[in-house]
Amino acid sequence: MKKTLKDHLVDTLDDLVEEQFTRFKDKLGETRFQGRKIAKGKLQKAKSLEVASLLISTYSQTHAAKNAVSILRAINEADLAEELKKKTRADDCEEST
């Protein structure tokens, strides 16, 4: 069974050390994509699964990974950003349900 977008997002977020995960959430809460942003209050105590769900529900399947890649690059996690970008190509993962 192929991994879903949410699976790939969770795996990537789980690869961040705690300090970098906190930086990711902080940057995500400050950044507006497509006129929308996730409230910092929702991100503050969120674990990787919750953050992945918020990314998908706020920005859609189409843009969640792209936005995560941008945030990863912004916090100097270029390797993880590239890995996520490769794993989330349209034919590489299934729709989350």
N, CA, C and O atoms as a CHARMM CRD file, in Angstrom:
* protein
*
  388
    1    1 MET  N      0.84300  -1.18100   0.00000 PROA 1      0.00000
    2    1 MET  CA     0.00000   0.00000   0.00000 PROA 1      0.00000
    3    1 MET  C      0.88900   1.24500   0.00000 PROA 1      0.00000
    4    1 MET  O      1.82700   1.35500   0.79100 PROA 1      0.00000
    5    2 LYS  N      0.58200   2.16600  -0.88900 PROA 2      0.00000
    6    2 LYS  CA     1.34100   3.40800  -0.96600 PROA 2      0.00000
    7    2 LYS  C      1.04500   4.28300   0.24000 PROA 2      0.00000
    8    2 LYS  O     -0.04800   4.24400   0.80500 PROA 2      0.00000
    9    3 LYS  N      2.03500   5.06800   0.62100 PROA 3      0.00000
   10    3 LYS  CA     1.84200   6.01100   1.71400 PROA 3      0.00000
   11    3 LYS  C      1.01600   7.19400   1.22500 PROA 3      0.00000
   12    3 LYS  O      1.06900   7.56500   0.05300 PROA 3      0.00000
   13    4 THR  N      0.25600   7.77300   2.13800 PROA 4      0.00000
   14    4 THR  CA    -0.52900   8.96300   1.82400 PROA 4      0.00000
   15    4 THR  C      0.33300  10.20600   2.03600 PROA 4      0.00000
   16    4 THR  O      1.42100  10.13600   2.61000 PROA 4      0.00000
   17    5 LEU  N     -0.16400  11.32200   1.57300 PROA 5      0.00000
   18    5 LEU  CA     0.50800  12.59100   1.81200 PROA 5      0.00000
   19    5 LEU  C      0.68500  12.81500   3.31000 PROA 5      0.00000
   20    5 LEU  O      1.75000  13.23400   3.76400 PROA 5      0.00000
   21    6 LYS  N     -0.36400  12.53200   4.06800 PROA 6      0.00000
   22    6 LYS  CA    -0.27900  12.71200   5.51800 PROA 6      0.00000
   23    6 LYS  C      0.82800  11.84500   6.11000 PROA 6      0.00000
   24    6 LYS  O      1.56200  12.30200   6.98600 PROA 6      0.00000
   25    7 ASP  N      0.96100  10.60100   5.64800 PROA 7      0.00000
   26    7 ASP  CA     2.03600   9.71800   6.11800 PROA 7      0.00000
   27    7 ASP  C      3.40200  10.35200   5.87900 PROA 7      0.00000
   28    7 ASP  O      4.25300  10.36900   6.76900 PROA 7      0.00000
   29    8 HSD  N      3.60300  10.87300   4.67100 PROA 8      0.00000
   30    8 HSD  CA     4.88500  11.49400   4.32900 PROA 8      0.00000
   31    8 HSD  C      5.14900  12.74000   5.17600 PROA 8      0.00000
   32    8 HSD  O      6.27500  12.96400   5.62000 PROA 8      0.00000
   33    9 LEU  N      4.12500  13.53600   5.39700 PROA 9      0.00000
   34    9 LEU  CA     4.28900  14.72500   6.23600 PROA 9      0.00000
   35    9 LEU  C      4.65100  14.33800   7.66400 PROA 9      0.00000
   36    9 LEU  O      5.56800  14.91200   8.25300 PROA 9      0.00000
   37   10 VAL  N      3.93700  13.37100   8.21800 PROA 10     0.00000
   38   10 VAL  CA     4.20700  12.92200   9.58600 PROA 10     0.00000
   39   10 VAL  C      5.62400  12.36200   9.69300 PROA 10     0.00000
   40   10 VAL  O      6.35300  12.69500  10.62700 PROA 10     0.00000
   41   11 ASP  N      6.01400  11.52200   8.75100 PROA 11     0.00000
   42   11 ASP  CA     7.37000  10.95400   8.76700 PROA 11     0.00000
   43   11 ASP  C      8.42700  12.05300   8.75100 PROA 11     0.00000
   44   11 ASP  O      9.41300  11.98700   9.48600 PROA 11     0.00000
   45   12 THR  N      8.22000  13.05000   7.91900 PROA 12     0.00000
   46   12 THR  CA     9.18100  14.15400   7.81700 PROA 12     0.00000
   47   12 THR  C      9.22800  14.95500   9.11100 PROA 12     0.00000
   48   12 THR  O     10.31100  15.26500   9.60800 PROA 12     0.00000
   49   13 LEU  N      8.07600  15.28700   9.65400 PROA 13     0.00000
   50   13 LEU  CA     8.03400  16.05300  10.90000 PROA 13     0.00000
   51   13 LEU  C      8.63500  15.26300  12.05700 PROA 13     0.00000
   52   13 LEU  O      9.25900  15.84100  12.94700 PROA 13     0.00000
   53   14 ASP  N      8.44900  13.94800  12.04700 PROA 14     0.00000
   54   14 ASP  CA     9.03700  13.09700  13.08700 PROA 14     0.00000
   55   14 ASP  C     10.56100  13.05800  13.00100 PROA 14     0.00000
   56   14 ASP  O     11.23000  12.75900  13.99000 PROA 14     0.00000
   57   15 ASP  N     11.11100  13.35700  11.83100 PROA 15     0.00000
   58   15 ASP  CA    12.56600  13.37900  11.66000 PROA 15     0.00000
   59   15 ASP  C     13.21700  14.63400  12.23500 PROA 15     0.00000
   60   15 ASP  O     14.43600  14.68200  12.40200 PROA 15     0.00000
   61   16 LEU  N     12.41900  15.63400  12.53400 PROA 16     0.00000
   62   16 LEU  CA    12.95800  16.86100  13.12700 PROA 16     0.00000
   63   16 LEU  C     13.22700  16.65200  14.61600 PROA 16     0.00000
   64   16 LEU  O     12.42600  16.03000  15.31500 PROA 16     0.00000
   65   17 VAL  N     14.35200  17.17100  15.09600 PROA 17     0.00000
   66   17 VAL  CA    14.58200  17.15600  16.54200 PROA 17     0.00000
   67   17 VAL  C     13.59500  18.14100  17.16400 PROA 17     0.00000
   68   17 VAL  O     13.04700  18.99700  16.47000 PROA 17     0.00000
   69   18 GLU  N     13.37300  18.02100  18.45400 PROA 18     0.00000
   70   18 GLU  CA    12.33600  18.81500  19.12300 PROA 18     0.00000
   71   18 GLU  C     12.47900  20.31700  18.86300 PROA 18     0.00000
   72   18 GLU  O     11.48900  20.99500  18.59000 PROA 18     0.00000
   73   19 GLU  N     13.69200  20.83000  18.94500 PROA 19     0.00000
   74   19 GLU  CA    13.91200  22.26400  18.73300 PROA 19     0.00000
   75   19 GLU  C     13.54000  22.68300  17.30700 PROA 19     0.00000
   76   19 GLU  O     12.93500  23.73600  17.10600 PROA 19     0.00000
   77   20 GLN  N     13.90000  21.86800  16.33100 PROA 20     0.00000
   78   20 GLN  CA    13.57100  22.17900  14.93900 PROA 20     0.00000
   79   20 GLN  C     12.07100  22.03400  14.67900 PROA 20     0.00000
   80   20 GLN  O     11.50200  22.79600  13.89600 PROA 20     0.00000
   81   21 PHE  N     11.42800  21.06300  15.33000 PROA 21     0.00000
   82   21 PHE  CA     9.97700  20.90800  15.18900 PROA 21     0.00000
   83   21 PHE  C      9.26900  22.14800  15.74200 PROA 21     0.00000
   84   21 PHE  O      8.30000  22.63100  15.15600 PROA 21     0.00000
   85   22 THR  N      9.75800  22.65000  16.86400 PROA 22     0.00000
   86   22 THR  CA     9.20400  23.87100  17.44600 PROA 22     0.00000
   87   22 THR  C      9.40300  25.04900  16.49800 PROA 22     0.00000
   88   22 THR  O      8.49200  25.85800  16.31800 PROA 22     0.00000
   89   23 ARG  N     10.57700  25.15200  15.89200 PROA 23     0.00000
   90   23 ARG  CA    10.84500  26.21800  14.91400 PROA 23     0.00000
   91   23 ARG  C      9.92200  26.08100  13.69900 PROA 23     0.00000
   92   23 ARG  O      9.41500  27.07700  13.18400 PROA 23     0.00000
   93   24 PHE  N      9.70700  24.83300  13.24400 PROA 24     0.00000
   94   24 PHE  CA     8.80700  24.58600  12.11100 PROA 24     0.00000
   95   24 PHE  C      7.41100  25.11500  12.43500 PROA 24     0.00000
   96   24 PHE  O      6.81800  25.84300  11.63900 PROA 24     0.00000
   97   25 LYS  N      6.89000  24.74800  13.60400 PROA 25     0.00000
   98   25 LYS  CA     5.54100  25.17800  13.98900 PROA 25     0.00000
   99   25 LYS  C      5.46600  26.69600  14.13600 PROA 25     0.00000
  100   25 LYS  O      4.48300  27.31300  13.72600 PROA 25     0.00000
  101   26 ASP  N      6.49600  27.29400  14.71700 PROA 26     0.00000
  102   26 ASP  CA     6.51800  28.73900  14.89600 PROA 26     0.00000
  103   26 ASP  C      6.50600  29.45200  13.54300 PROA 26     0.00000
  104   26 ASP  O      5.74100  30.39500  13.33800 PROA 26     0.00000
  105   27 LYS  N      7.34800  29.00100  12.63500 PROA 27     0.00000
  106   27 LYS  CA     7.42300  29.59500  11.29600 PROA 27     0.00000
  107   27 LYS  C      6.11100  29.37800  10.53500 PROA 27     0.00000
  108   27 LYS  O      5.63600  30.27700   9.84100 PROA 27     0.00000
  109   28 LEU  N      5.53600  28.19600  10.66900 PROA 28     0.00000
  110   28 LEU  CA     4.26300  27.89400  10.01600 PROA 28     0.00000
  111   28 LEU  C      3.16500  28.83200  10.51300 PROA 28     0.00000
  112   28 LEU  O      2.34700  29.31000   9.72700 PROA 28     0.00000
  113   29 GLY  N      3.15000  29.09100  11.81100 PROA 29     0.00000
  114   29 GLY  CA     2.15000  29.98500  12.39300 PROA 29     0.00000
  115   29 GLY  C      2.32200  31.44200  11.99600 PROA 29     0.00000
  116   29 GLY  O      1.37800  32.22800  12.09100 PROA 29     0.00000
  117   30 GLU  N      3.52500  31.81100  11.54900 PROA 30     0.00000
  118   30 GLU  CA     3.80400  33.19000  11.12400 PROA 30     0.00000
  119   30 GLU  C      3.60400  33.40000   9.62800 PROA 30     0.00000
  120   30 GLU  O      3.51300  34.53700   9.16800 PROA 30     0.00000
  121   31 THR  N      3.53600  32.31800   8.87300 PROA 31     0.00000
  122   31 THR  CA     3.56300  32.40300   7.41700 PROA 31     0.00000
  123   31 THR  C      2.17200  32.26800   6.81700 PROA 31     0.00000
  124   31 THR  O      1.39800  31.38100   7.17900 PROA 31     0.00000
  125   32 ARG  N      1.88100  33.16000   5.90100 PROA 32     0.00000
  126   32 ARG  CA     0.59600  33.14700   5.20500 PROA 32     0.00000
  127   32 ARG  C      0.80500  32.57400   3.80800 PROA 32     0.00000
  128   32 ARG  O      1.63900  33.06400   3.04700 PROA 32     0.00000
  129   33 PHE  N      0.04100  31.52900   3.47400 PROA 33     0.00000
  130   33 PHE  CA     0.04200  30.93200   2.14400 PROA 33     0.00000
  131   33 PHE  C     -1.35600  31.08300   1.56700 PROA 33     0.00000
  132   33 PHE  O     -2.34000  30.79300   2.24600 PROA 33     0.00000
  133   34 GLN  N     -1.45300  31.52200   0.35100 PROA 34     0.00000
  134   34 GLN  CA    -2.74500  31.65200  -0.33100 PROA 34     0.00000
  135   34 GLN  C     -3.74600  32.43900   0.51500 PROA 34     0.00000
  136   34 GLN  O     -4.94100  32.14300   0.50700 PROA 34     0.00000
  137   35 GLY  N     -3.25800  33.43300   1.23700 PROA 35     0.00000
  138   35 GLY  CA    -4.12600  34.25800   2.06300 PROA 35     0.00000
  139   35 GLY  C     -4.58400  33.60300   3.35600 PROA 35     0.00000
  140   35 GLY  O     -5.39800  34.17300   4.08300 PROA 35     0.00000
  141   36 ARG  N     -4.07700  32.42000   3.65000 PROA 36     0.00000
  142   36 ARG  CA    -4.47600  31.69700   4.86900 PROA 36     0.00000
  143   36 ARG  C     -3.25500  31.39500   5.72200 PROA 36     0.00000
  144   36 ARG  O     -2.14500  31.24100   5.21400 PROA 36     0.00000
  145   37 LYS  N     -3.47800  31.31400   7.02000 PROA 37     0.00000
  146   37 LYS  CA    -2.42300  30.82600   7.89700 PROA 37     0.00000
  147   37 LYS  C     -3.05700  30.06600   9.05200 PROA 37     0.00000
  148   37 LYS  O     -4.22000  30.27300   9.39700 PROA 37     0.00000
  149   38 ILE  N     -2.27200  29.19500   9.62900 PROA 38     0.00000
  150   38 ILE  CA    -2.74800  28.37700  10.74300 PROA 38     0.00000
  151   38 ILE  C     -2.48500  29.15000  12.03400 PROA 38     0.00000
  152   38 ILE  O     -1.38500  29.66100  12.24400 PROA 38     0.00000
  153   39 ALA  N     -3.48700  29.23200  12.88600 PROA 39     0.00000
  154   39 ALA  CA    -3.35100  29.95800  14.14700 PROA 39     0.00000
  155   39 ALA  C     -2.27300  29.32700  15.02200 PROA 39     0.00000
  156   39 ALA  O     -2.20400  28.10600  15.16600 PROA 39     0.00000
  157   40 LYS  N     -1.43400  30.18200  15.60100 PROA 40     0.00000
  158   40 LYS  CA    -0.35400  29.68700  16.46400 PROA 40     0.00000
  159   40 LYS  C     -0.90100  28.86900  17.63300 PROA 40     0.00000
  160   40 LYS  O     -0.26600  27.91300  18.07800 PROA 40     0.00000
  161   41 GLY  N     -2.07000  29.24500  18.12300 PROA 41     0.00000
  162   41 GLY  CA    -2.67600  28.51500  19.23200 PROA 41     0.00000
  163   41 GLY  C     -2.95900  27.05700  18.90100 PROA 41     0.00000
  164   41 GLY  O     -2.86800  26.19000  19.77000 PROA 41     0.00000
  165   42 LYS  N     -3.30300  26.78700  17.64200 PROA 42     0.00000
  166   42 LYS  CA    -3.55700  25.40900  17.21300 PROA 42     0.00000
  167   42 LYS  C     -2.25800  24.62500  17.08900 PROA 42     0.00000
  168   42 LYS  O     -2.25100  23.40200  17.22400 PROA 42     0.00000
  169   43 LEU  N     -1.16700  25.32400  16.83300 PROA 43     0.00000
  170   43 LEU  CA     0.11600  24.65700  16.59900 PROA 43     0.00000
  171   43 LEU  C      0.93200  24.46000  17.86900 PROA 43     0.00000
  172   43 LEU  O      1.76800  23.55900  17.93600 PROA 43     0.00000
  173   44 GLN  N      0.69900  25.28500  18.86600 PROA 44     0.00000
  174   44 GLN  CA     1.55900  25.33800  20.04000 PROA 44     0.00000
  175   44 GLN  C      1.84400  23.97000  20.65900 PROA 44     0.00000
  176   44 GLN  O      3.00700  23.62700  20.87600 PROA 44     0.00000
  177   45 LYS  N      0.82000  23.19500  20.94100 PROA 45     0.00000
  178   45 LYS  CA     1.01700  21.89100  21.58300 PROA 45     0.00000
  179   45 LYS  C      0.79000  20.72600  20.62600 PROA 45     0.00000
  180   45 LYS  O      0.76000  19.56900  21.04300 PROA 45     0.00000
  181   46 ALA  N      0.63100  21.03400  19.35200 PROA 46     0.00000
  182   46 ALA  CA     0.33000  19.99700  18.35600 PROA 46     0.00000
  183   46 ALA  C      1.52400  19.07400  18.12400 PROA 46     0.00000
  184   46 ALA  O      2.67200  19.51600  18.07700 PROA 46     0.00000
  185   47 LYS  N      1.23300  17.80600  17.98200 PROA 47     0.00000
  186   47 LYS  CA     2.23300  16.79300  17.62000 PROA 47     0.00000
  187   47 LYS  C      2.27400  16.69100  16.10000 PROA 47     0.00000
  188   47 LYS  O      1.49200  17.34300  15.40800 PROA 47     0.00000
  189   48 SER  N      3.17400  15.88300  15.58800 PROA 48     0.00000
  190   48 SER  CA     3.37700  15.80400  14.13600 PROA 48     0.00000
  191   48 SER  C      2.10500  15.40700  13.37400 PROA 48     0.00000
  192   48 SER  O      1.83800  15.95900  12.30700 PROA 48     0.00000
  193   49 LEU  N      1.32800  14.47500  13.89500 PROA 49     0.00000
  194   49 LEU  CA     0.09800  14.05300  13.21900 PROA 49     0.00000
  195   49 LEU  C     -0.89600  15.21000  13.11600 PROA 49     0.00000
  196   49 LEU  O     -1.53100  15.40400  12.07900 PROA 49     0.00000
  197   50 GLU  N     -1.02300  15.97100  14.19900 PROA 50     0.00000
  198   50 GLU  CA    -1.94200  17.11200  14.19700 PROA 50     0.00000
  199   50 GLU  C     -1.46800  18.20800  13.23400 PROA 50     0.00000
  200   50 GLU  O     -2.27800  18.82200  12.54000 PROA 50     0.00000
  201   51 VAL  N     -0.16000  18.44600  13.19900 PROA 51     0.00000
  202   51 VAL  CA     0.37900  19.46600  12.29400 PROA 51     0.00000
  203   51 VAL  C      0.13900  19.05200  10.84300 PROA 51     0.00000
  204   51 VAL  O     -0.24400  19.87800  10.01500 PROA 51     0.00000
  205   52 ALA  N      0.36400  17.77800  10.53700 PROA 52     0.00000
  206   52 ALA  CA     0.11700  17.27800   9.17600 PROA 52     0.00000
  207   52 ALA  C     -1.35600  17.45300   8.80200 PROA 52     0.00000
  208   52 ALA  O     -1.66500  17.88300   7.69100 PROA 52     0.00000
  209   53 SER  N     -2.24900  17.12800   9.70700 PROA 53     0.00000
  210   53 SER  CA    -3.68800  17.29000   9.45100 PROA 53     0.00000
  211   53 SER  C     -4.05500  18.75200   9.23300 PROA 53     0.00000
  212   53 SER  O     -4.85700  19.06700   8.35400 PROA 53     0.00000
  213   54 LEU  N     -3.47200  19.64700  10.03200 PROA 54     0.00000
  214   54 LEU  CA    -3.73600  21.07900   9.87000 PROA 54     0.00000
  215   54 LEU  C     -3.22300  21.59100   8.52800 PROA 54     0.00000
  216   54 LEU  O     -3.88700  22.39500   7.87400 PROA 54     0.00000
  217   55 LEU  N     -2.05000  21.13100   8.12000 PROA 55     0.00000
  218   55 LEU  CA    -1.50800  21.52600   6.81100 PROA 55     0.00000
  219   55 LEU  C     -2.46800  21.13100   5.69000 PROA 55     0.00000
  220   55 LEU  O     -2.77000  21.93400   4.80700 PROA 55     0.00000
  221   56 ILE  N     -2.94100  19.89200   5.73600 PROA 56     0.00000
  222   56 ILE  CA    -3.82400  19.39000   4.67600 PROA 56     0.00000
  223   56 ILE  C     -5.18800  20.07200   4.71300 PROA 56     0.00000
  224   56 ILE  O     -5.71300  20.45600   3.66800 PROA 56     0.00000
  225   57 SER  N     -5.76500  20.22700   5.89600 PROA 57     0.00000
  226   57 SER  CA    -7.09600  20.83000   5.97200 PROA 57     0.00000
  227   57 SER  C     -7.07600  22.32800   5.66100 PROA 57     0.00000
  228   57 SER  O     -8.06300  22.86500   5.15600 PROA 57     0.00000
  229   58 THR  N     -5.98900  22.99400   5.94900 PROA 58     0.00000
  230   58 THR  CA    -5.89800  24.43300   5.69500 PROA 58     0.00000
  231   58 THR  C     -5.51700  24.74700   4.25500 PROA 58     0.00000
  232   58 THR  O     -6.06400  25.66600   3.64600 PROA 58     0.00000
  233   59 TYR  N     -4.57700  23.97700   3.71500 PROA 59     0.00000
  234   59 TYR  CA    -4.02300  24.31400   2.39500 PROA 59     0.00000
  235   59 TYR  C     -4.37600  23.32900   1.29100 PROA 59     0.00000
  236   59 TYR  O     -4.00500  23.56500   0.14100 PROA 59     0.00000
  237   60 SER  N     -5.05800  22.26100   1.57800 PROA 60     0.00000
  238   60 SER  CA    -5.47500  21.23800   0.61500 PROA 60     0.00000
  239   60 SER  C     -4.34600  20.26600   0.30200 PROA 60     0.00000
  240   60 SER  O     -3.17300  20.54400   0.55000 PROA 60     0.00000
  241   61 GLN  N     -4.72500  19.13800  -0.24000 PROA 61     0.00000
  242   61 GLN  CA    -3.76900  18.10600  -0.66100 PROA 61     0.00000
  243   61 GLN  C     -2.71700  18.70200  -1.59500 PROA 61     0.00000
  244   61 GLN  O     -1.53000  18.39100  -1.50100 PROA 61     0.00000
  245   62 THR  N     -3.17700  19.55400  -2.48500 PROA 62     0.00000
  246   62 THR  CA    -2.31000  20.09500  -3.52100 PROA 62     0.00000
  247   62 THR  C     -1.18000  20.95400  -2.96600 PROA 62     0.00000
  248   62 THR  O     -0.05900  20.90200  -3.47100 PROA 62     0.00000
  249   63 HSD  N     -1.46000  21.73600  -1.94200 PROA 63     0.00000
  250   63 HSD  CA    -0.47800  22.71000  -1.47500 PROA 63     0.00000
  251   63 HSD  C      0.16300  22.39800  -0.12500 PROA 63     0.00000
  252   63 HSD  O      1.12700  23.06600   0.24700 PROA 63     0.00000
  253   64 ALA  N     -0.32400  21.42800   0.61000 PROA 64     0.00000
  254   64 ALA  CA     0.20800  21.13600   1.94100 PROA 64     0.00000
  255   64 ALA  C      1.69600  20.78000   1.90100 PROA 64     0.00000
  256   64 ALA  O      2.48300  21.32500   2.67600 PROA 64     0.00000
  257   65 ALA  N      2.08100  19.87900   1.01200 PROA 65     0.00000
  258   65 ALA  CA     3.48900  19.47200   0.93400 PROA 65     0.00000
  259   65 ALA  C      4.36400  20.62100   0.45300 PROA 65     0.00000
  260   65 ALA  O      5.46300  20.82700   0.96800 PROA 65     0.00000
  261   66 LYS  N      3.88100  21.36100  -0.52400 PROA 66     0.00000
  262   66 LYS  CA     4.63900  22.50600  -1.05300 PROA 66     0.00000
  263   66 LYS  C      4.91800  23.51800   0.05800 PROA 66     0.00000
  264   66 LYS  O      6.03000  24.03600   0.16300 PROA 66     0.00000
  265   67 ASN  N      3.92100  23.79500   0.87600 PROA 67     0.00000
  266   67 ASN  CA     4.08900  24.73300   1.98000 PROA 67     0.00000
  267   67 ASN  C      5.03300  24.17400   3.03900 PROA 67     0.00000
  268   67 ASN  O      5.85100  24.91100   3.59000 PROA 67     0.00000
  269   68 ALA  N      4.92800  22.88500   3.32700 PROA 68     0.00000
  270   68 ALA  CA     5.83500  22.25500   4.29200 PROA 68     0.00000
  271   68 ALA  C      7.27600  22.32600   3.79600 PROA 68     0.00000
  272   68 ALA  O      8.18900  22.59900   4.57600 PROA 68     0.00000
  273   69 VAL  N      7.48300  22.08500   2.51400 PROA 69     0.00000
  274   69 VAL  CA     8.82700  22.16800   1.92400 PROA 69     0.00000
  275   69 VAL  C      9.37900  23.58600   2.09200 PROA 69     0.00000
  276   69 VAL  O     10.54700  23.75600   2.44300 PROA 69     0.00000
  277   70 SER  N      8.56200  24.58800   1.84800 PROA 70     0.00000
  278   70 SER  CA     8.99600  25.98400   2.00500 PROA 70     0.00000
  279   70 SER  C      9.41000  26.28400   3.44200 PROA 70     0.00000
  280   70 SER  O     10.42300  26.94200   3.67900 PROA 70     0.00000
  281   71 ILE  N      8.62900  25.80300   4.38900 PROA 71     0.00000
  282   71 ILE  CA     8.94500  26.03100   5.80300 PROA 71     0.00000
  283   71 ILE  C     10.22500  25.28800   6.18200 PROA 71     0.00000
  284   71 ILE  O     11.07500  25.84000   6.88100 PROA 71     0.00000
  285   72 LEU  N     10.37000  24.05100   5.73100 PROA 72     0.00000
  286   72 LEU  CA    11.59200  23.29600   6.02600 PROA 72     0.00000
  287   72 LEU  C     12.82600  24.02900   5.50900 PROA 72     0.00000
  288   72 LEU  O     13.84100  24.10600   6.20200 PROA 72     0.00000
  289   73 ARG  N     12.74300  24.55500   4.31900 PROA 73     0.00000
  290   73 ARG  CA    13.87500  25.32200   3.76700 PROA 73     0.00000
  291   73 ARG  C     14.14700  26.57200   4.61200 PROA 73     0.00000
  292   73 ARG  O     15.30000  26.93500   4.84100 PROA 73     0.00000
  293   74 ALA  N     13.08300  27.21800   5.06800 PROA 74     0.00000
  294   74 ALA  CA    13.22700  28.44200   5.85400 PROA 74     0.00000
  295   74 ALA  C     13.91100  28.19700   7.19800 PROA 74     0.00000
  296   74 ALA  O     14.52900  29.10500   7.75200 PROA 74     0.00000
  297   75 ILE  N     13.80500  26.98100   7.72200 PROA 75     0.00000
  298   75 ILE  CA    14.46000  26.66300   9.00100 PROA 75     0.00000
  299   75 ILE  C     15.74100  25.85900   8.77900 PROA 75     0.00000
  300   75 ILE  O     16.21700  25.16800   9.68000 PROA 75     0.00000
  301   76 ASN  N     16.28400  25.95600   7.58400 PROA 76     0.00000
  302   76 ASN  CA    17.56300  25.31500   7.23200 PROA 76     0.00000
  303   76 ASN  C     17.53700  23.79300   7.30400 PROA 76     0.00000
  304   76 ASN  O     18.50200  23.16900   7.74500 PROA 76     0.00000
  305   77 GLU  N     16.44200  23.20700   6.87300 PROA 77     0.00000
  306   77 GLU  CA    16.31600  21.75100   6.78200 PROA 77     0.00000
  307   77 GLU  C     16.15600  21.37000   5.31000 PROA 77     0.00000
  308   77 GLU  O     15.19000  20.70900   4.92700 PROA 77     0.00000
  309   78 ALA  N     17.11700  21.79700   4.49700 PROA 78     0.00000
  310   78 ALA  CA    17.04600  21.59600   3.04400 PROA 78     0.00000
  311   78 ALA  C     17.00100  20.12000   2.65500 PROA 78     0.00000
  312   78 ALA  O     16.29900  19.75300   1.71300 PROA 78     0.00000
  313   79 ASP  N     17.74100  19.27300   3.36700 PROA 79     0.00000
  314   79 ASP  CA    17.74600  17.84300   3.03400 PROA 79     0.00000
  315   79 ASP  C     16.36500  17.22500   3.22900 PROA 79     0.00000
  316   79 ASP  O     15.87700  16.49200   2.37000 PROA 79     0.00000
  317   80 LEU  N     15.74400  17.52600   4.36100 PROA 80     0.00000
  318   80 LEU  CA    14.38900  17.01400   4.60700 PROA 80     0.00000
  319   80 LEU  C     13.39900  17.61000   3.60900 PROA 80     0.00000
  320   80 LEU  O     12.47400  16.92700   3.17000 PROA 80     0.00000
  321   81 ALA  N     13.58800  18.86500   3.25500 PROA 81     0.00000
  322   81 ALA  CA    12.70900  19.51100   2.27700 PROA 81     0.00000
  323   81 ALA  C     12.77700  18.78500   0.93800 PROA 81     0.00000
  324   81 ALA  O     11.74500  18.50800   0.32600 PROA 81     0.00000
  325   82 GLU  N     13.98600  18.47700   0.48200 PROA 82     0.00000
  326   82 GLU  CA    14.15300  17.77200  -0.79500 PROA 82     0.00000
  327   82 GLU  C     13.55900  16.36600  -0.73800 PROA 82     0.00000
  328   82 GLU  O     12.91600  15.90800  -1.68200 PROA 82     0.00000
  329   83 GLU  N     13.78900  15.69800   0.38200 PROA 83     0.00000
  330   83 GLU  CA    13.25800  14.34200   0.56400 PROA 83     0.00000
  331   83 GLU  C     11.72700  14.35300   0.50600 PROA 83     0.00000
  332   83 GLU  O     11.12100  13.51600  -0.16300 PROA 83     0.00000
  333   84 LEU  N     11.11100  15.29900   1.20600 PROA 84     0.00000
  334   84 LEU  CA     9.64900  15.40700   1.19600 PROA 84     0.00000
  335   84 LEU  C      9.14600  15.74600  -0.20300 PROA 84     0.00000
  336   84 LEU  O      8.14600  15.19100  -0.65900 PROA 84     0.00000
  337   85 LYS  N      9.82700  16.64400  -0.87200 PROA 85     0.00000
  338   85 LYS  CA     9.43200  17.03200  -2.23000 PROA 85     0.00000
  339   85 LYS  C      9.43100  15.82200  -3.15800 PROA 85     0.00000
  340   85 LYS  O      8.50000  15.64500  -3.94400 PROA 85     0.00000
  341   86 LYS  N     10.46200  14.99400  -3.07200 PROA 86     0.00000
  342   86 LYS  CA    10.55100  13.79900  -3.91900 PROA 86     0.00000
  343   86 LYS  C      9.45800  12.78500  -3.57700 PROA 86     0.00000
  344   86 LYS  O      8.85900  12.18100  -4.46600 PROA 86     0.00000
  345   87 LYS  N      9.20900  12.60800  -2.28600 PROA 87     0.00000
  346   87 LYS  CA     8.23600  11.60200  -1.84800 PROA 87     0.00000
  347   87 LYS  C      6.79200  11.98600  -2.13900 PROA 87     0.00000
  348   87 LYS  O      5.92700  11.11300  -2.21600 PROA 87     0.00000
  349   88 THR  N      6.52000  13.26400  -2.30100 PROA 88     0.00000
  350   88 THR  CA     5.12400  13.69200  -2.43100 PROA 88     0.00000
  351   88 THR  C      4.73300  14.08600  -3.84700 PROA 88     0.00000
  352   88 THR  O      3.72900  14.77000  -4.04500 PROA 88     0.00000
  353   89 ARG  N      5.49000  13.67600  -4.80100 PROA 89     0.00000
  354   89 ARG  CA     5.06700  13.90100  -6.19000 PROA 89     0.00000
  355   89 ARG  C      3.72200  13.20200  -6.38300 PROA 89     0.00000
  356   89 ARG  O      3.44700  12.19500  -5.73100 PROA 89     0.00000
  357   90 ALA  N      2.91000  13.71800  -7.24700 PROA 90     0.00000
  358   90 ALA  CA     1.52200  13.25600  -7.40800 PROA 90     0.00000
  359   90 ALA  C      1.37600  11.75000  -7.53100 PROA 90     0.00000
  360   90 ALA  O      0.46100  11.17400  -6.94300 PROA 90     0.00000
  361   91 ASP  N      2.25700  11.09900  -8.28000 PROA 91     0.00000
  362   91 ASP  CA     2.11200   9.66000  -8.48100 PROA 91     0.00000
  363   91 ASP  C      2.82200   8.84200  -7.41200 PROA 91     0.00000
  364   91 ASP  O      2.87400   7.61500  -7.49800 PROA 91     0.00000
  365   92 ASP  N      3.37200   9.51900  -6.40000 PROA 92     0.00000
  366   92 ASP  CA     4.14800   8.82900  -5.38300 PROA 92     0.00000
  367   92 ASP  C      3.36500   8.57700  -4.10000 PROA 92     0.00000
  368   92 ASP  O      3.81200   7.81700  -3.24100 PROA 92     0.00000
  369   93 CYS  N      2.20700   9.20500  -3.96200 PROA 93     0.00000
  370   93 CYS  CA     1.43000   8.97200  -2.74800 PROA 93     0.00000
  371   93 CYS  C     -0.05700   9.05600  -3.05700 PROA 93     0.00000
  372   93 CYS  O     -0.47900   9.67800  -4.03300 PROA 93     0.00000
  373   94 GLU  N     -0.83400   8.41500  -2.20200 PROA 94     0.00000
  374   94 GLU  CA    -2.28100   8.38600  -2.37800 PROA 94     0.00000
  375   94 GLU  C     -2.91800   9.55600  -1.65100 PROA 94     0.00000
  376   94 GLU  O     -2.30300  10.17000  -0.78000 PROA 94     0.00000
  377   95 GLU  N     -4.14600   9.85500  -2.01500 PROA 95     0.00000
  378   95 GLU  CA    -4.91800  10.87800  -1.31600 PROA 95     0.00000
  379   95 GLU  C     -5.14800  10.42600   0.11700 PROA 95     0.00000
  380   95 GLU  O     -5.38300   9.24400   0.36900 PROA 95     0.00000
  381   96 SER  N     -5.08000  11.36800   1.06000 PROA 96     0.00000
  382   96 SER  CA    -5.42500  11.06100   2.44800 PROA 96     0.00000
  383   96 SER  C     -6.93400  10.95500   2.54700 PROA 96     0.00000
  384   96 SER  O     -7.66600  11.69000   1.88500 PROA 96     0.00000
  385   97 THR  N     -7.38700  10.04300   3.37200 PROA 97     0.00000
  386   97 THR  CA    -8.83600   9.92200   3.55800 PROA 97     0.00000
  387   97 THR  C     -9.20200  10.04800   5.00500 PROA 97     0.00000
  388   97 THR  O    -10.38000   9.97200   5.35300 PROA 97     0.00000
